Amino acid sequence: MAFHDDYVIDPEFQSKLPVNDAGTIERLEAKLLKEGCIDPVRVWGKIIVDGMTRVPICRRAKIKFKVVEMEFADREEAMRWIIENQLARRDLTDTMHKYLIGSLY
């Protein structure tokens, strides 16, 4: 495990994530500080495709995290994976769920 400073957040990919309120980010940060980063960060090349909220917190707090490399044929396939991954979340609002479904088509 390492800090992995060379991975980046792509603004287009990040636009498919629900916007977290300050309370949600504070709870995530408290959990990461207490337990460490349990779930691996998923990347495609140098681009983060899962963990875009966790990574900045981990970097600030110097929390190491594991990385899993994903393989996609192109940006479109990576975007589709991100959207489908987000659709599996239980905390999506109805509006965000509809937006993501629409993004697939």
Contact map, one row per residue, 1 for C-alpha under 8 A:
111000000000000000000000000000000000000000000000000000000000000111100000000000000000000000000000000000000
111100000000000000000000000000000000000000000000000000000000000111000000000000000000000000000000000000000
111110000000000000000000000000000000000000000000000000000110011110000000000000000000000000000000000000000
011111100000000000000000000000000000000000000000000000000000000010000000000000000000000000000000000000000
001111100000000000000000000000000000000000000000000000000010000000000000000000000000000000000000000000000
000111110000000000000000000000000000000000000100000000000000000000000000000000000000000000000000000000000
000111111000000000000000000000000000000000100111000000000000000000000000000000000000000000000000000000000
000001111100000000000000000000000000000000000111000000000000000000000000000000000000000000000000000000000
000000111110110000000000000000000000000000000011100100000000000000000000000000000000000000000000000000000
000000011111110000000000000000000000000000000011000000000000000000000000000000000000000000000000000000000
000000001111111000000000000000000000000000000000000000000000000000000000000000000000000000000000000000000
000000000111111100000000000000000000000000000000000000000000000000000000000000000000000000000000000000000
000000001111111110000000000000000000000000000000100000000000000000000000000000100100000000000000000000000
000000001111111110000000000000000000000000000000000100000000000000000000000000000000000000000000000000000
000000000011111111000000000000000000000000000000000000000000000000000000000000000000000000000000000000000
000000000001111111000000000000000000000000000000000000000000000000000000000000000110000000000000000100000
000000000000111111100000000000000000000000000000000000000000000000000000000000000000010000000000000000000
000000000000001111110000000000000000000000000000000000000000000000000000000000000000000000010001000000000
000000000000000011111000000000000000000000000000000000000000000000000000000000000000000000000000000000000
000000000000000001111111100000000000000000000000000000000000000000000000000000000000000000000000000000000
000000000000000000111111100000000000000000000000000000000000000000000000000000000000000000000000000000000
000000000000000000011111110000000000000000000000000000000000000000000000000000000000000000000000000000000
000000000000000000011111111000000000000000000000000000000000000000000000000000000000000000000000000000000
000000000000000000011111111100000000000000000000000000000000000000000000000000000000000000000000000000000
000000000000000000011111111110000000000000000000000010000000000000000000000000000000000000000000000000000
000000000000000000000111111111000000000000000000000000000000000000000000000000000000000000000000000000000
000000000000000000000011111111100000000000000000000000000000000000000000000000000000000000000000000000000
000000000000000000000001111111110000000000000000000001000000000000000000000000000000000000000000000000000
000000000000000000000000111111111000000000000000000001001000000000000000000000000000000000000000000000000
000000000000000000000000011111111100000000000000000000000000000000000000000000000000000000000000000000000
000000000000000000000000001111111111000000000000000000000000000000000000000000000000000000000000000000000
000000000000000000000000000111111111100000000000000000000100001000000000000000000000000000000000000000000
000000000000000000000000000011111111000000000000000000000000101000000000000000000000000000000000000000000
000000000000000000000000000001111111000000000000000000000000000000000000000000000000000000000000000000000
000000000000000000000000000000111111110000000000000000000000000000000000000000000000000000000000000000000
000000000000000000000000000000111111110000000000000000000000001110000000000000000000000000000000000000000
000000000000000000000000000000010011111100000000000001000100001111000000000000000000000000000000000000000
000000000000000000000000000000000011111100000000000000000000000010000000000000000000000000000000000000000
000000000000000000000000000000000000111110000000000000000000000011000000000000000000000000000000000000000
000000000000000000000000000000000000111111000000001000000000000011110000000000000000000000000000000000000
000000000000000000000000000000000000001111100001111000100000000011110000000000000000000000000000000000000
000000000000000000000000000000000000000111110001111000000000000000111100000000000000000000000000000000000
000000100000000000000000000000000000000011111111110000000000000000111100000000000000000000000000000000000
000000000000000000000000000000000000000001111111100000000000000000001111000001000000000000000000000000000
000000000000000000000000000000000000000000111110000000000000000000001100000000000000000000000000000000000
000001110000000000000000000000000000000000111111000000000000000000000000000000000000000000000000000000000
000000111100000000000000000000000000000000111111100000000000000000000000000000000000000000000000000000000
000000111100000000000000000000000000000011110111111100000000000000000000000000000000000000000000000000000
000000001000100000000000000000000000000011110011111100000000000000000000000001000100000000000000000000000
000000000000000000000000000000000000000011100001111100000000000000000000000000000100000000000000000000000
000000000000000000000000000000000000000111000001111111100000000000000000000000000000000000000000000000000
000000001000010000000000000000000000000000000001111111110000000000000000000000000000000000000000000000000
000000000000000000000000100000000000000000000000001111111000000000000000000000000000000000000000000000000
000000000000000000000000000110000000100000000000001111111100000000000000000000000000000000000000000000000
000000000000000000000000000000000000000010000000001111111110000000000000000000000000000000000000000000000
000000000000000000000000000000000000000000000000000111111111000000000000000000000000000000000000000000000
000000000000000000000000000010000000000000000000000011111111100000000000000000000000000000000000000000000
001000000000000000000000000000010000100000000000000001111111111110000000000000000000000000000000000000000
001010000000000000000000000000000000000000000000000000111111111100000000000000000000000000000000000000000
000000000000000000000000000000000000000000000000000000011111111000000000000000000000000000000000000000000
000000000000000000000000000000001000000000000000000000001111111000000000000000000000000000000000000000000
001000000000000000000000000000000000000000000000000000000111111100000000000000000000000000000000000000000
001000000000000000000000000000011001100000000000000000000111111110000000000000000000000000000000000000000
111000000000000000000000000000000001100000000000000000000110011111000000000000000000000000000000000000000
111100000000000000000000000000000001111110000000000000000100001111100000000000000000000000000000000000000
110000000000000000000000000000000000101110000000000000000000000111110000000000000000000000000000000000000
100000000000000000000000000000000000000111100000000000000000000011111000000000000000000000000000000000000
000000000000000000000000000000000000000111100000000000000000000001111100000000000000000000000000000000000
000000000000000000000000000000000000000001111000000000000000000000111110000000000000000000000000000000000
000000000000000000000000000000000000000001111000000000000000000000011111000000000000000000000000000000000
000000000000000000000000000000000000000000010000000000000000000000001111100000000000000000000000000000000
000000000000000000000000000000000000000000010000000000000000000000000111111011000000000000000000000000000
000000000000000000000000000000000000000000000000000000000000000000000011111011000000000000000000000000000
000000000000000000000000000000000000000000000000000000000000000000000001111111000000000000000000000000000
000000000000000000000000000000000000000000000000000000000000000000000001111111100000000000000000000000000
000000000000000000000000000000000000000000000000000000000000000000000000011111110000000000000000000000000
000000000000000000000000000000000000000000000000000000000000000000000001111111111000000000000000000000000
000000000000000000000000000000000000000000010000100000000000000000000001111111111100000000000000000000000
000000000000100000000000000000000000000000000000000000000000000000000000001111111110000000000000000000000
000000000000000000000000000000000000000000000000000000000000000000000000000111111111000000000000000000010
000000000000000000000000000000000000000000000000000000000000000000000000000011111111100000000000000000000
000000000000100100000000000000000000000000000000110000000000000000000000000001111111110000000000000000000
000000000000000100000000000000000000000000000000000000000000000000000000000000111111111000000000000100110
000000000000000000000000000000000000000000000000000000000000000000000000000000011111111100000000000000000
000000000000000000000000000000000000000000000000000000000000000000000000000000001111111110000000000000000
000000000000000010000000000000000000000000000000000000000000000000000000000000000111111110000000000100000
000000000000000000000000000000000000000000000000000000000000000000000000000000000011111110010000100110000
000000000000000000000000000000000000000000000000000000000000000000000000000000000001111111000000000000000
000000000000000000000000000000000000000000000000000000000000000000000000000000000000111111110000000000000
000000000000000000000000000000000000000000000000000000000000000000000000000000000000000111110000000000000
000000000000000000000000000000000000000000000000000000000000000000000000000000000000000011111000000000000
000000000000000001000000000000000000000000000000000000000000000000000000000000000000001011111101100000000
000000000000000000000000000000000000000000000000000000000000000000000000000000000000000000111111100000000
000000000000000000000000000000000000000000000000000000000000000000000000000000000000000000011111110000000
000000000000000000000000000000000000000000000000000000000000000000000000000000000000000000001111111000000
000000000000000001000000000000000000000000000000000000000000000000000000000000000000000000011111111100000
000000000000000000000000000000000000000000000000000000000000000000000000000000000000001000011111111110000
000000000000000000000000000000000000000000000000000000000000000000000000000000000000000000000111111111000
000000000000000000000000000000000000000000000000000000000000000000000000000000000000000000000011111111100
000000000000000100000000000000000000000000000000000000000000000000000000000000000010011000000001111111110
000000000000000000000000000000000000000000000000000000000000000000000000000000000000001000000000111111111
000000000000000000000000000000000000000000000000000000000000000000000000000000000000000000000000011111111
000000000000000000000000000000000000000000000000000000000000000000000000000000000010000000000000001111111
000000000000000000000000000000000000000000000000000000000000000000000000000000010010000000000000000111111
000000000000000000000000000000000000000000000000000000000000000000000000000000000000000000000000000011111
